[in-house]
């Protein structure tokens, strides 16, 4: 049973930065494409960034140039560096395989961007 644990969220002012981490209980990162997702209040969950086992990355347009996804297979960890944060980035952030696997969703980590 794979468990994904997200951390690093918090309250930050607009323009600020946060670094999210996602650590897995099993060695899945070296095999799978991994993604960060987010769900804002009243909205559907959406993917934000994807990293393949080759290291190539893809981002949704709204975060391009501001967010960076990376991975450390030796630590079974995926990161999301978020810079120049905006109020519309406020959401619960999750990691999962990409495409996602229903049984892998964790609790997520809350990111709130507000002055």
Residue, then its C-alpha position, 0 to 999 in steps of 0.5 A: x500500500x503506497x502512502x503519499x504525505x504532503x507537507x510544506x504548506x502555510x499562509x504566505x503573502x502575495x509575492x511570497x514563496x513556499x516549497x512543498x514536499x511529497x514523500x512516498x512510503x514505497x519506491x514508485x517515483x523512479x518508475x512513474x510520472x508524478x504530479x502535483x494537483x490542487x483543489x480550491x474551494x468550490x472548484x474541481x481538483x486540477x493538475x498543476x505540474x508533472x514530472x516524468x522519470x526522464x526529468x521532463x516537466x509540464x505545467x499548466x499555463x497559470x503557473x508557468x515561470x512561477x512554479x518548479x517541480x522536481x524529484x529526488x528518487x533516492x529520497x522518494x520525494x517530489x517537490x514543488x517550489x512555488x514563487x510569486x504566489x498569487x491569491x488565486x493559488x490558494x488551494x489544498x495541494x496534493x501529489x499523486x501519479x499522473x494520471x492519478x490513482x484514486x487510492x493514492x490520494x493523501x491529505x494534502x497540504x493547505x496553501x493560503x495566499x493572502x495579505 
